[in-house]
Amino acid sequence: MTPAPTERDRIRAAMDRILGGTPQHSNGALTIVALAQEAKVPRNALTQRHLDLKNEFYERVKERGATPDVEIRLRKTIVKLKETIANKNTELDQLRTDVPSLVRAVNQLELENQEFRRMLALPEPNVIPLPNRQPPITRT
């Protein structure tokens, strides 16, 4: 009768399957999460009880010259974030460029408004106020 495989044996077998490209119980990613799934052990078994096996797995991945999936995903995320930052910086630069023009326009409108009010205050104003174009808001 063959003894049941220990947790360490299951982890080593899972390592061999993942690194051999034949995972049975995981997606085959070169991560501790996938290794734990493949070995059917909780992740903390690798991060707390069997640190030597976790380190061995990472060493074997490194020896293969393969980039871990986590690193690949992080690198893609970094690229996307850098693009987002560049886009936001471009948008911010455009807004900073627009602000002085908008301030000038507001100041010009304010001066014109003051002039119209001054003209309305004359005994015989040359300015005739236009009726409000928007219908009044009725509350029901």
C-alpha positions in Angstrom: 0.0 0.0 0.0 1.4 3.4 -1.0 1.3 6.1 1.6 -0.7 9.2 0.9 1.4 12.0 -0.5 2.3 14.6 2.0 1.7 18.3 1.4 5.3 18.8 0.5 5.1 15.9 -2.1 2.0 17.4 -3.6 3.7 20.8 -3.8 6.8 19.4 -5.5 4.6 17.4 -8.0 2.6 20.6 -8.7 5.9 22.5 -9.4 6.9 19.8 -11.9 3.5 20.0 -13.7 3.5 23.8 -13.8 7.1 24.1 -15.0 6.5 21.2 -17.4 3.5 23.1 -18.9 1.0 20.4 -17.9 -1.0 21.9 -15.1 -4.1 19.9 -14.1 -5.8 22.0 -11.4 -4.7 25.6 -12.1 -4.1 28.0 -15.0 -0.4 27.1 -15.1 0.7 30.6 -14.2 4.2 30.9 -12.7 2.8 32.2 -9.4 2.5 31.0 -5.8 -1.3 31.2 -6.1 -1.3 28.9 -9.2 1.2 26.5 -7.4 -1.1 26.3 -4.4 -4.1 25.6 -6.6 -2.2 23.0 -8.5 -1.1 21.3 -5.3 -4.5 21.7 -3.8 -3.1 23.3 -0.7 -4.0 26.7 0.9 -1.7 29.5 -0.3 -0.5 30.1 3.2 1.0 26.6 3.1 3.6 28.1 0.8 3.9 31.5 2.4 4.1 30.3 6.0 4.9 26.6 6.3 6.9 25.7 3.3 8.9 28.8 2.5 11.8 26.7 1.2 9.5 25.2 -1.5 8.2 28.7 -2.4 11.8 29.9 -2.8 12.7 26.7 -4.7 9.7 27.4 -7.1 10.9 30.9 -7.7 14.5 29.8 -8.3 13.3 27.2 -10.8 11.3 29.8 -12.6 14.3 32.1 -12.6 16.6 29.3 -13.9 14.1 28.7 -16.8 14.6 32.4 -17.7 10.8 32.7 -17.8 9.2 35.9 -16.6 6.6 35.2 -13.9 3.0 36.0 -15.0 2.6 38.4 -12.1 5.5 40.5 -13.4 4.2 40.4 -16.9 0.8 41.7 -15.7 2.4 44.3 -13.6 4.5 45.5 -16.5 1.4 45.8 -18.7 -0.4 47.8 -15.9 2.6 50.1 -15.6 2.5 50.8 -19.3 -1.2 51.6 -19.2 -0.7 53.8 -16.1 2.1 55.7 -17.8 -0.1 56.3 -20.8 -2.9 57.5 -18.6 -0.5 59.9 -16.8 0.8 61.2 -20.1 -2.8 61.8 -21.4 -3.7 63.5 -18.1 -0.6 65.7 -18.3 -1.5 66.7 -21.8 -5.0 67.5 -20.8 -3.7 69.5 -17.8 -1.3 71.4 -20.0 -4.2 72.3 -22.3 -6.3 73.5 -19.4 -3.5 75.6 -18.1 -3.1 77.1 -21.5 -6.8 77.9 -21.7 -7.2 79.5 -18.3 -5.6 82.9 -19.2 -7.8 83.2 -22.3 -10.9 82.4 -20.2 -9.9 84.9 -17.5 -9.5 87.6 -20.2 -12.9 86.7 -21.7 -14.5 86.9 -18.2 -12.8 90.3 -17.5 -13.9 91.6 -20.9 -17.5 90.5 -20.3 -17.4 92.0 -16.8 -16.3 95.4 -18.3 -19.0 95.3 -20.9 -21.6 94.4 -18.3 -20.5 97.4 -16.2 -20.7 99.7 -19.2 -24.2 98.5 -20.0 -25.3 99.0 -16.4 -23.8 102.5 -16.4 -25.7 103.2 -19.7 -29.0 101.9 -18.1 -28.6 104.3 -15.2 -28.6 107.3 -17.5 -31.8 109.4 -17.5 -32.4 108.5 -21.1 -30.7 105.1 -21.6 -29.6 104.0 -25.1 -29.8 100.4 -23.9 -33.1 98.5 -23.9 -33.1 95.3 -21.8 -34.2 92.2 -23.7 -36.9 90.1 -22.2 -35.8 86.8 -20.6 -35.8 84.2 -23.3 -36.2 81.2 -21.0 -39.7 80.4 -19.8 -40.1 80.8 -16.0 -39.6 77.6 -14.0 -43.0 76.4 -12.7 -43.1 74.1 -9.7 -45.8 71.6 -9.5 
